[in-house]
Amino acid sequence: MTKVFLLLAMIFTYLLMVVGGLVTSSGSGLGCPDWPLCYGTVVPPPKVQAWIEWSHRLLASLTSLFIIISTVLVWKNYKGLVRYTSLASVLFLIVQIALGGLVVLTESPKLEGFKQVLYTSSHIVVSTLILIFVASTLSLLIHEGEDTGVPFGPLTFLIVYLQILLGILVRYGKAGLACLDWPTCNGKLIPSFDTYAILLQFLHRNFAILVFLYLLFLVLKRPNFRTLVLLLLVGAQFTFGVLSVLSKLFLPIVMHHVIIGFFLLLITTYYTAPTIFRGETYGKGATA
């Protein structure tokens, strides 16, 4: 039962992040101008943006429930590090709820400059940390002490996570179209970095190439299903990233970029967690 609720918590956290991407991409961040209610009521008015934002909040409530239940079950049935990885997910969940309310109450989507990037990006960064700790807990319980087939686990996770963080900064820093073409950036291989947005976009797209080459190296070094999955996901993520620029951020393409990106983070975490925490013990309690 513990693993079932952890799986539900992981799936719902991922779905919550995807819907959060839809909220941002559709401009629905202030679809409900108040918090925790929506236009002063529990059920929102018949407005598309209000229902998108309200659906995100409803999904967040279910996700929170699964995270809390799974953490209680882990502490009841297991000993060792998994208790603290599950607890970390709850602590970051509390932070995320507070940040979510702050985003609405400060109307951060309307802010400009550093404050806008700080408020909105910190919210999704905390979401990634929740996903990481939930997925790690489940992976550690299922694959305790196993070699999951992905070499250089800590390095692999770090490289992928850095690319995800760069993508978040590009997205919430409104740098998605800082470079209007590809493979050049505004007609140049190395653009003039007049704004931070151009720098973010340039770093994100070039680091993506490095991530792809690194994972290609892993496939050649250790060819197996899991390294191949990671390579294919990065390839798909890269492709939709290019298409997002060329299509001028066409919403269906952008959402595919978001969906694959967060799934890449989930799978990378799940595959590498037993390697990262190798040598630890996760002794079971009375039942599982």
PESUL-V568594 format. One record per residue. N is the residue number from 1. RES is the residue in one letter. NEAR is the number of other ideal C-beta (glycine too) atoms within 12 Angstrom. D_FIRST is the distance of its C-alpha to the first C-alpha in Angstrom with 2 decimals. Layout:
# PESUL-V568594
{{N:RES:NEAR:D_FIRST} {N:RES:NEAR:D_FIRST}}
This chain:
# PESUL-V568594
{{1:M:17:0.00} {2:T:33:3.82} {3:K:28:5.49} {4:V:18:5.02} {5:F:32:6.38} {6:L:40:8.62} {7:L:27:9.83} {8:L:26:10.64} {9:A:41:12.30} {10:M:40:14.22} {11:I:28:15.38} {12:F:34:16.46} {13:T:45:18.18} {14:Y:36:20.04} {15:L:29:21.04} {16:L:41:22.18} {17:M:43:24.39} {18:V:33:25.84} {19:V:34:26.70} {20:G:44:28.14} {21:G:37:30.33} {22:L:31:31.48} {23:V:40:32.34} {24:T:39:34.50} {25:S:29:36.06} {26:S:28:37.01} {27:G:18:38.44} {28:S:30:36.11} {29:G:35:35.34} {30:L:28:37.46} {31:G:30:36.72} {32:C:36:35.75} {33:P:25:38.43} {34:D:21:36.83} {35:W:28:33.51} {36:P:21:31.16} {37:L:19:32.97} {38:C:29:34.59} {39:Y:22:38.31} {40:G:14:37.84} {41:T:13:35.52} {42:V:15:31.84} {43:V:17:32.58} {44:P:26:34.74} {45:P:19:38.13} {46:P:11:38.66} {47:K:19:38.98} {48:V:17:37.18} {49:Q:27:36.61} {50:A:28:35.42} {51:W:24:32.79} {52:I:29:31.63} {53:E:38:31.26} {54:W:33:29.71} {55:S:28:27.09} {56:H:38:26.28} {57:R:35:25.90} {58:L:24:23.68} {59:L:28:21.36} {60:A:33:21.48} {61:S:21:20.36} {62:L:23:17.22} {63:T:38:16.55} {64:S:30:17.19} {65:L:22:14.78} {66:F:35:11.80} {67:I:44:13.21} {68:I:29:13.70} {69:I:27:10.33} {70:S:43:8.73} {71:T:36:11.74} {72:V:23:11.49} {73:L:32:8.11} {74:V:41:9.84} {75:W:22:12.91} {76:K:21:11.58} {77:N:26:10.02} {78:Y:33:12.30} {79:K:20:16.01} {80:G:24:18.40} {81:L:29:18.91} {82:V:42:15.37} {83:R:31:15.69} {84:Y:23:18.78} {85:T:40:17.82} {86:S:43:15.03} {87:L:25:17.67} {88:A:27:20.17} {89:S:44:18.31} {90:V:32:18.50} {91:L:21:22.13} {92:F:30:23.09} {93:L:35:21.46} {94:I:21:23.88} {95:V:21:26.70} {96:Q:33:25.96} {97:I:28:26.07} {98:A:21:29.37} {99:L:30:30.74} {100:G:37:29.84} {101:G:22:31.90} {102:L:22:34.60} {103:V:38:34.92} {104:V:32:35.69} {105:L:19:37.82} {106:T:24:39.93} {107:E:20:40.18} {108:S:30:39.49} {109:P:31:39.74} {110:K:18:43.39} {111:L:21:44.05} {112:E:15:45.94} {113:G:16:45.94} {114:F:16:43.89} {115:K:20:42.34} {116:Q:25:40.97} {117:V:27:39.43} {118:L:23:38.07} {119:Y:31:36.36} {120:T:38:34.88} {121:S:34:33.92} {122:S:29:32.33} {123:H:40:29.90} {124:I:43:28.65} {125:V:31:28.83} {126:V:34:26.41} {127:S:47:24.07} {128:T:39:24.32} {129:L:33:23.45} {130:I:49:20.24} {131:L:48:19.33} {132:I:38:20.43} {133:F:42:18.36} {134:V:50:15.07} {135:A:45:15.83} {136:S:41:17.03} {137:T:46:13.99} {138:L:42:11.83} {139:S:40:14.88} {140:L:41:15.47} {141:L:42:12.19} {142:I:25:12.77} {143:H:29:16.56} {144:E:28:17.41} {145:G:21:21.21} {146:E:22:21.73} {147:D:17:24.61} {148:T:34:23.21} {149:G:26:26.74} {150:V:40:27.75} {151:P:26:30.66} {152:F:25:31.60} {153:G:33:28.07} {154:P:20:29.08} {155:L:21:32.18} {156:T:39:30.49} {157:F:37:27.95} {158:L:21:30.81} {159:I:31:33.09} {160:V:43:30.66} {161:Y:31:29.60} {162:L:24:33.28} {163:Q:38:34.01} {164:I:43:31.30} {165:L:30:32.76} {166:L:32:36.22} {167:G:42:35.14} {168:I:37:33.83} {169:L:32:37.18} {170:V:40:39.08} {171:R:40:37.26} {172:Y:35:37.47} {173:G:34:40.82} {174:K:26:42.21} {175:A:32:43.27} {176:G:34:42.03} {177:L:26:45.64} {178:A:31:47.38} {179:C:37:48.34} {180:L:22:49.48} {181:D:19:49.78} {182:W:28:48.30} {183:P:21:48.78} {184:T:17:51.33} {185:C:30:50.72} {186:N:23:53.37} {187:G:13:55.61} {188:K:16:55.29} {189:L:15:53.31} {190:I:16:53.29} {191:P:25:53.71} {192:S:15:55.33} {193:F:19:52.59} {194:D:14:54.15} {195:T:20:50.90} {196:Y:19:47.54} {197:A:28:46.02} {198:I:27:47.96} {199:L:25:46.87} {200:L:32:43.17} {201:Q:37:43.50} {202:F:32:45.53} {203:L:30:43.08} {204:H:39:40.06} {205:R:35:41.68} {206:N:26:43.18} {207:F:30:40.14} {208:A:40:38.28} {209:I:23:40.83} {210:L:21:40.23} {211:V:39:36.44} {212:F:30:37.14} {213:L:19:39.65} {214:Y:30:37.34} {215:L:40:34.57} {216:L:22:37.30} {217:F:22:38.28} {218:L:32:34.74} {219:V:26:34.77} {220:L:15:38.18} {221:K:17:37.20} {222:R:25:33.86} {223:P:19:33.71} {224:N:19:30.26} {225:F:16:27.84} {226:R:31:26.16} {227:T:31:29.46} {228:L:22:30.86} {229:V:27:28.04} {230:L:45:28.73} {231:L:33:32.44} {232:L:22:32.17} {233:L:34:30.09} {234:V:40:32.68} {235:G:24:35.44} {236:A:25:34.09} {237:Q:40:33.58} {238:F:35:37.14} {239:T:23:38.55} {240:F:30:37.16} {241:G:41:38.32} {242:V:25:41.82} {243:L:22:41.71} {244:S:38:40.67} {245:V:33:43.88} {246:L:20:46.10} {247:S:22:44.86} {248:K:16:45.39} {249:L:28:41.72} {250:F:18:41.30} {251:L:21:38.08} {252:P:17:36.33} {253:I:25:37.11} {254:V:31:36.03} {255:M:28:32.65} {256:H:28:32.15} {257:H:38:33.04} {258:V:38:30.40} {259:I:27:27.64} {260:I:35:28.37} {261:G:43:28.90} {262:F:41:25.54} {263:F:34:23.81} {264:L:44:25.94} {265:L:47:24.73} {266:L:43:21.04} {267:I:37:21.68} {268:T:47:24.07} {269:T:44:21.70} {270:Y:42:18.90} {271:Y:40:21.61} {272:T:40:23.43} {273:A:40:20.99} {274:P:35:20.85} {275:T:32:24.63} {276:I:31:25.21} {277:F:30:23.33} {278:R:20:24.57} {279:G:13:25.45} {280:E:22:22.82} {281:T:16:20.43} {282:Y:34:16.74} {283:G:18:16.67} {284:K:21:13.51} {285:G:18:13.65} {286:A:11:13.11} {287:T:12:9.58} {288:A:22:6.86}}
